[in-house]
Amino acid sequence: MSRFFNGILRLRRGPWEMTATVLIGLGVFMLMQPFVLWAYTYSFVITLVGTVMFIIVSHFPE
């Protein structure tokens, strides 16, 4: 776990890509669930943030 946070602080690609991927997955999950209206409301924003974050992070060093 320490290696993950160390990679986050040093702006390494791996941990940031994983975080962006989790955000994209969370946004898609929020979009598909029929129970919580606020989650459905913010699902597009979460997916968009994850996608833009993934595009930016793909330019970070290994």
LOZALO-481879 format. One record per residue: z negated, x, y negated of N, C-alpha, C in turn; residue in three letters; residue number from 1. Coordinates in nm, 2 decimals. Each point is the difference from the previous one (the first is absolute). Last residue first. Layout:
! residues N
@n.w Z&n.u X&n.v Y&ca.w Z&ca.u X&ca.v Y&c.w Z&c.u X&c.v Y&residu ALA&num NUM $
...
! end
This chain:
! residues 62
@n.w 1.66&n.u 0.67&n.v -0.67&ca.w -0.06&ca.u -0.02&ca.v 0.13&c.w -0.14&c.u 0.05&c.v 0.00&residu GLU&num 62 $
@n.w 0.19&n.u -0.17&n.v -0.47&ca.w 0.02&ca.u 0.11&ca.v 0.10&c.w -0.06&c.u -0.03&c.v 0.13&residu PRO&num 61 $
@n.w 0.20&n.u -0.40&n.v -0.31&ca.w -0.12&ca.u 0.09&ca.v 0.00&c.w 0.03&c.u 0.11&c.v 0.10&residu PHE&num 60 $
@n.w 0.28&n.u -0.39&n.v -0.08&ca.w 0.04&ca.u 0.12&ca.v -0.07&c.w -0.12&c.u 0.10&c.v -0.01&residu HIS&num 59 $
@n.w -0.04&n.u -0.44&n.v 0.19&ca.w 0.10&ca.u 0.08&ca.v 0.09&c.w 0.05&c.u 0.12&c.v -0.07&residu SER&num 58 $
@n.w -0.29&n.u -0.32&n.v -0.22&ca.w -0.07&ca.u 0.10&ca.v 0.09&c.w 0.10&c.u 0.08&c.v 0.08&residu VAL&num 57 $
@n.w 0.16&n.u -0.36&n.v -0.27&ca.w -0.05&ca.u 0.11&ca.v -0.09&c.w -0.06&c.u 0.11&c.v 0.09&residu ILE&num 56 $
@n.w 0.15&n.u -0.39&n.v 0.22&ca.w 0.11&ca.u 0.07&ca.v -0.06&c.w -0.04&c.u 0.12&c.v -0.09&residu ILE&num 55 $
@n.w -0.33&n.u -0.29&n.v 0.18&ca.w 0.06&ca.u 0.08&ca.v 0.11&c.w 0.12&c.u 0.08&c.v -0.06&residu PHE&num 54 $
@n.w -0.22&n.u -0.30&n.v -0.29&ca.w -0.09&ca.u 0.12&ca.v 0.03&c.w 0.07&c.u 0.09&c.v 0.11&residu MET&num 53 $
@n.w 0.20&n.u -0.41&n.v -0.10&ca.w 0.02&ca.u 0.10&ca.v -0.11&c.w -0.08&c.u 0.12&c.v 0.02&residu VAL&num 52 $
@n.w -0.06&n.u -0.34&n.v 0.31&ca.w 0.13&ca.u 0.05&ca.v 0.01&c.w 0.03&c.u 0.10&c.v -0.11&residu THR&num 51 $
@n.w -0.42&n.u -0.22&n.v 0.01&ca.w 0.01&ca.u 0.09&ca.v 0.11&c.w 0.14&c.u 0.06&c.v 0.01&residu GLY&num 50 $
@n.w -0.07&n.u -0.33&n.v -0.33&ca.w -0.08&ca.u 0.12&ca.v -0.03&c.w 0.02&c.u 0.10&c.v 0.11&residu VAL&num 49 $
@n.w 0.18&n.u -0.42&n.v 0.08&ca.w 0.08&ca.u 0.07&ca.v -0.10&c.w -0.07&c.u 0.13&c.v -0.04&residu LEU&num 48 $
@n.w -0.22&n.u -0.30&n.v 0.29&ca.w 0.11&ca.u 0.06&ca.v 0.07&c.w 0.09&c.u 0.09&c.v -0.10&residu THR&num 47 $
@n.w -0.36&n.u -0.24&n.v -0.18&ca.w -0.05&ca.u 0.10&ca.v 0.09&c.w 0.11&c.u 0.07&c.v 0.07&residu ILE&num 46 $
@n.w 0.11&n.u -0.37&n.v -0.26&ca.w -0.05&ca.u 0.11&ca.v -0.09&c.w -0.04&c.u 0.11&c.v 0.09&residu VAL&num 45 $
@n.w 0.11&n.u -0.40&n.v 0.21&ca.w 0.12&ca.u 0.07&ca.v -0.05&c.w -0.04&c.u 0.12&c.v -0.08&residu PHE&num 44 $
@n.w -0.35&n.u -0.28&n.v 0.16&ca.w 0.06&ca.u 0.08&ca.v 0.11&c.w 0.13&c.u 0.07&c.v -0.05&residu SER&num 43 $
@n.w -0.33&n.u -0.31&n.v -0.23&ca.w 0.01&ca.u 0.14&ca.v -0.04&c.w 0.07&c.u 0.08&c.v 0.11&residu TYR&num 42 $
@n.w -0.06&n.u -0.47&n.v 0.06&ca.w 0.05&ca.u 0.01&ca.v -0.14&c.w 0.02&c.u 0.15&c.v -0.04&residu THR&num 41 $
@n.w -0.19&n.u -0.13&n.v 0.42&ca.w 0.15&ca.u -0.02&ca.v 0.00&c.w 0.05&c.u 0.02&c.v -0.14&residu TYR&num 40 $
@n.w -0.46&n.u 0.03&n.v 0.05&ca.w 0.07&ca.u 0.11&ca.v 0.07&c.w 0.15&c.u -0.01&c.v 0.00&residu ALA&num 39 $
@n.w -0.26&n.u -0.35&n.v -0.18&ca.w 0.00&ca.u 0.12&ca.v -0.09&c.w 0.06&c.u 0.12&c.v 0.07&residu TRP&num 38 $
@n.w -0.06&n.u -0.41&n.v 0.25&ca.w 0.11&ca.u -0.01&ca.v -0.10&c.w 0.00&c.u 0.13&c.v -0.09&residu LEU&num 37 $
@n.w -0.15&n.u -0.07&n.v 0.52&ca.w -0.06&ca.u 0.04&ca.v -0.12&c.w 0.11&c.u 0.00&c.v -0.11&residu VAL&num 36 $
@n.w 0.12&n.u -0.13&n.v 0.46&ca.w -0.14&ca.u -0.05&ca.v -0.03&c.w -0.05&c.u 0.02&c.v -0.14&residu PHE&num 35 $
@n.w 0.42&n.u 0.13&n.v 0.28&ca.w 0.01&ca.u -0.13&ca.v -0.07&c.w -0.13&c.u -0.05&c.v -0.05&residu PRO&num 34 $
@n.w 0.27&n.u 0.51&n.v 0.10&ca.w -0.11&ca.u -0.08&ca.v 0.04&c.w 0.00&c.u -0.13&c.v -0.08&residu GLN&num 33 $
@n.w 0.33&n.u 0.36&n.v -0.06&ca.w 0.02&ca.u -0.08&ca.v 0.12&c.w -0.12&c.u -0.10&c.v 0.03&residu MET&num 32 $
@n.w 0.00&n.u 0.33&n.v -0.37&ca.w 0.11&ca.u -0.10&ca.v -0.02&c.w 0.02&c.u -0.10&c.v 0.12&residu LEU&num 31 $
@n.w -0.32&n.u 0.36&n.v 0.02&ca.w -0.04&ca.u -0.10&ca.v -0.10&c.w 0.11&c.u -0.10&c.v -0.02&residu MET&num 30 $
@n.w 0.11&n.u 0.36&n.v 0.27&ca.w -0.10&ca.u -0.08&ca.v 0.06&c.w -0.05&c.u -0.11&c.v -0.09&residu PHE&num 29 $
@n.w 0.28&n.u 0.32&n.v -0.18&ca.w 0.08&ca.u -0.08&ca.v 0.09&c.w -0.10&c.u -0.10&c.v 0.07&residu VAL&num 28 $
@n.w -0.20&n.u 0.32&n.v -0.28&ca.w 0.08&ca.u -0.10&ca.v -0.08&c.w 0.08&c.u -0.09&c.v 0.09&residu GLY&num 27 $
@n.w -0.23&n.u 0.36&n.v 0.21&ca.w -0.09&ca.u -0.10&ca.v -0.05&c.w 0.07&c.u -0.11&c.v -0.08&residu LEU&num 26 $
@n.w 0.26&n.u 0.37&n.v 0.14&ca.w -0.04&ca.u -0.09&ca.v 0.11&c.w -0.10&c.u -0.11&c.v -0.04&residu GLY&num 25 $
@n.w 0.12&n.u 0.32&n.v -0.32&ca.w 0.11&ca.u -0.08&ca.v 0.03&c.w -0.03&c.u -0.09&c.v 0.12&residu ILE&num 24 $
@n.w -0.33&n.u 0.31&n.v -0.12&ca.w 0.02&ca.u -0.10&ca.v -0.10&c.w 0.12&c.u -0.09&c.v 0.02&residu LEU&num 23 $
@n.w -0.07&n.u 0.36&n.v 0.29&ca.w -0.10&ca.u -0.10&ca.v 0.02&c.w 0.01&c.u -0.11&c.v -0.10&residu VAL&num 22 $
@n.w 0.28&n.u 0.37&n.v -0.06&ca.w 0.04&ca.u -0.08&ca.v 0.12&c.w -0.10&c.u -0.11&c.v 0.03&residu THR&num 21 $
@n.w -0.11&n.u 0.32&n.v -0.33&ca.w 0.11&ca.u -0.09&ca.v -0.05&c.w 0.05&c.u -0.09&c.v 0.11&residu ALA&num 20 $
@n.w -0.31&n.u 0.33&n.v 0.11&ca.w -0.07&ca.u -0.10&ca.v -0.08&c.w 0.11&c.u -0.10&c.v -0.05&residu THR&num 19 $
@n.w 0.15&n.u 0.36&n.v 0.24&ca.w -0.07&ca.u -0.09&ca.v 0.09&c.w -0.07&c.u -0.11&c.v -0.08&residu MET&num 18 $
@n.w 0.22&n.u 0.35&n.v -0.23&ca.w 0.09&ca.u -0.09&ca.v 0.07&c.w -0.07&c.u -0.10&c.v 0.09&residu GLU&num 17 $
@n.w -0.26&n.u 0.32&n.v -0.21&ca.w 0.05&ca.u -0.10&ca.v -0.10&c.w 0.10&c.u -0.09&c.v 0.06&residu TRP&num 16 $
@n.w -0.17&n.u 0.36&n.v 0.26&ca.w -0.10&ca.u -0.10&ca.v -0.02&c.w 0.04&c.u -0.11&c.v -0.10&residu PRO&num 15 $
@n.w 0.32&n.u 0.36&n.v 0.09&ca.w -0.05&ca.u -0.07&ca.v 0.12&c.w -0.10&c.u -0.11&c.v -0.03&residu GLY&num 14 $
@n.w 0.17&n.u 0.32&n.v -0.34&ca.w 0.09&ca.u -0.11&ca.v 0.04&c.w -0.06&c.u -0.09&c.v 0.11&residu ARG&num 13 $
@n.w -0.30&n.u 0.29&n.v -0.37&ca.w 0.09&ca.u 0.03&ca.v 0.12&c.w 0.07&c.u -0.13&c.v 0.04&residu ARG&num 12 $
@n.w -0.35&n.u 0.12&n.v -0.37&ca.w 0.14&ca.u -0.06&ca.v -0.02&c.w 0.09&c.u 0.04&c.v 0.11&residu LEU&num 11 $
@n.w -0.48&n.u 0.10&n.v -0.05&ca.w 0.09&ca.u 0.10&ca.v -0.03&c.w 0.15&c.u -0.05&c.v -0.01&residu ARG&num 10 $
@n.w -0.37&n.u -0.29&n.v 0.10&ca.w -0.04&ca.u 0.07&ca.v -0.12&c.w 0.10&c.u 0.11&c.v -0.04&residu LEU&num 9 $
@n.w 0.06&n.u -0.24&n.v 0.41&ca.w 0.01&ca.u -0.09&ca.v -0.11&c.w -0.02&c.u 0.07&c.v -0.13&residu ILE&num 8 $
@n.w -0.08&n.u 0.24&n.v 0.39&ca.w 0.14&ca.u -0.02&ca.v -0.02&c.w 0.03&c.u -0.09&c.v -0.12&residu GLY&num 7 $
@n.w -0.44&n.u 0.05&n.v 0.15&ca.w 0.04&ca.u 0.12&ca.v -0.06&c.w 0.15&c.u 0.00&c.v -0.04&residu ASN&num 6 $
@n.w -0.19&n.u -0.36&n.v 0.24&ca.w -0.04&ca.u 0.00&ca.v -0.14&c.w 0.04&c.u 0.13&c.v -0.07&residu PHE&num 5 $
@n.w 0.09&n.u -0.02&n.v 0.46&ca.w 0.07&ca.u -0.11&ca.v -0.07&c.w -0.03&c.u 0.00&c.v -0.15&residu PHE&num 4 $
@n.w -0.24&n.u 0.28&n.v 0.29&ca.w 0.13&ca.u 0.06&ca.v -0.02&c.w 0.09&c.u -0.11&c.v -0.08&residu ARG&num 3 $
@n.w -0.44&n.u -0.11&n.v 0.14&ca.w 0.00&ca.u 0.09&ca.v -0.11&c.w 0.14&c.u 0.05&c.v -0.04&residu SER&num 2 $
@n.w -0.07&n.u -0.26&n.v 0.39&ca.w 0.00&ca.u -0.08&ca.v -0.12&c.w 0.00&c.u 0.09&c.v -0.13&residu MET&num 1 $
! end
